[in-house]
Amino acid sequence: MRNVTLFSILLFFCTCNKKPLSKELINIKIARDTYGVPHIIAKTDAEVAYGLGWTQCEDDFKTLQELMAACKGLLGEIKGKDGLVADFGIKFMGLKEIAETKYATDVNGDFKVYLESFVSGVNAYAKLNPDRVLLEEIFPLKGADIITGYLLGNLEISHAGKDLMKILNGSIIKDLKSDVPKGSNAFAISKNKTTDNKTYLAINAHQPLEGWYSWYEAHLISDEGLNILGGTFAGGICIFHGVNENLGWAHTVNHADFSDVYKLEMHPSKENFYKFDNEWLELEEKKYTSWLKVASIFKIPVNRTIYKSIFGPTFKTDDGFFAWRFMVGKTIKMAEQWYRMNKAKNFKEFKKALNIRGLASLNIVYADKEDNIYYISNGRFPNRNPDYDWSKVLPGNTSKTLWSDKEIISIDSLPQVLNPESGWVFNTNNTPFSSTDSINNPKETSLNKVMGYQSFGLENNRSLRFLELIKQYDSISYKDFKRIKYDNQYPSKMMTPKAINLELMMDLDENKYLEIADAILLLKKWNRKSDKENTTAALFILSYMYIDEIRKEQGRIVRNGTITIEDCIYGITKAKKELLANFGTLEVELGKLQRHTRDSVNLPSGGAPDVLAAIYSKKQKNGTYRPHAGESYIELVRFGQNGVEIESINSYGSNSNLGDFHATSQMEMYTNQKLKKMSLNKDEVLKNAVKIYHPLEVLD
């Protein structure tokens, strides 16, 4: 690309844009460190937002465009049939309509300026880089498009959208709440329990390593109070979880009831009329069109029809008409809440941000420089009628099951604990009623009947292992803290939300199953670790995967489900056959089977499903397995008398531009469980920066 002076670009935008760029945009600085991470520095928050939009385009423009295309109903024109599924899913949910309807009234003030400045940064980048634009119709973006993306993300992390998928695929009657939990870790340790008198925070979400919900690391600094480093996603206008000079927090996915499904009682003779109390109401018909790419230059329109009832989006299936009602979308304040959390200076301001109630779900583990540690299983729950079982399909013929989005359960009634005497709080997607020691845990109340949290006692391998480890220490050093975070060993008694008796696989009688006796004996002797050099972990992981495979085929993967001896035999037999075929032995170093790859980089990887240092892998054509989720962005924080100390790592690097050095520059450290030192100090950032530039400087 040819060189263009900054003055000429500013002149170009001032004369061609409907909204001229502010002259103050010249104050924005993007400082790239030795790892390529962007530190965005400006006078105002809005200018920082502009810079963040710009750097996201520089570093992962394809992902940002795909997400925005889906939000605008255009992904089918880019990705064909797969994109069309996303287009219609978002349209059926009504997310775009919600965002556009509420935007004028619910997005305002300094936050609106901030959001629209981010959008301006993205649009400016697209205009200057037309060769990187996937589809012209995506641009220009609007603020409501970004909010649609936030609504979609909130549906994804609250797993409410799974109920819609079950309606559409015909499994809603038997399979309503059978989703399998996802994994993340977070824990905070008070200085009363640390050897160096510092407060520790581990930020460790287990997300996809690539794609829409993979982590992007950034540092935002303004003269208006922003100074935060952490992770966000493509289209994220601020940091989702991270640390500023005063406090930090981590998110994990929580599992409660954020979505309801109703079966309608249809009129025996009048088409599309349903009973509600003593009336027969007519369904509103809603027709949607999206375009499908069938060749590089051809596209055809595809039409779909759904309905709308008093409960919400409604669908005709072979089992009847089902309506879907969900809390996401009843407010569009989630992006603003995160922005206020970014700017909070103390626990009081942080709690004030939480009271916006924009986030529909997510656990929060918090720590600050005043040595406050806090856990809350956050959620936006309606005041549901306790006379009904909300985990089942509900009757849609009565107003008794129609909750109001105006009346929500107070934040003080959610499971939470502040500064427990134990000196620690944690969550690994386990029950919120096990978030510290048994004495200080939140107590389950009758409200849980309508909120639907996992009850007390519902743990997973990661929570059981964390509890085993934390109880070993009267006082924890930073080295101990890292050891716990990077632990890759299963607990002494294994279980998972997928299969509560996974331990059965470790107790088979080898004398009864001679064809797999050698494999059974190896599993019995295994130390339950999943480091790269371990020679039994590969056998276990493959057996585990094949057990899941057979249970999924038979429709038996449900939360708190069980496995059978027959499942274990099937899984171990398949794993043995695969290892012998590909490696000639059952004792294969895990790092030879599991490879962390991108471009020309190909590294051995440790980790396993549902250990603290979790890794989830997919089989490749060459017989190896490539990590696709789990350990992704990691940020470890210490608050002490001399300020904040931060170390972090991302799974690949600071960008997704294949061929670029920083698309892979953190991979070796990542696989070796090493971290890079980071700083919130602006002077230090500028002094050590490898490159400093303005967003509109176009370089060769």
Disulfide bonds with the S-S distance in Angstrom:
none
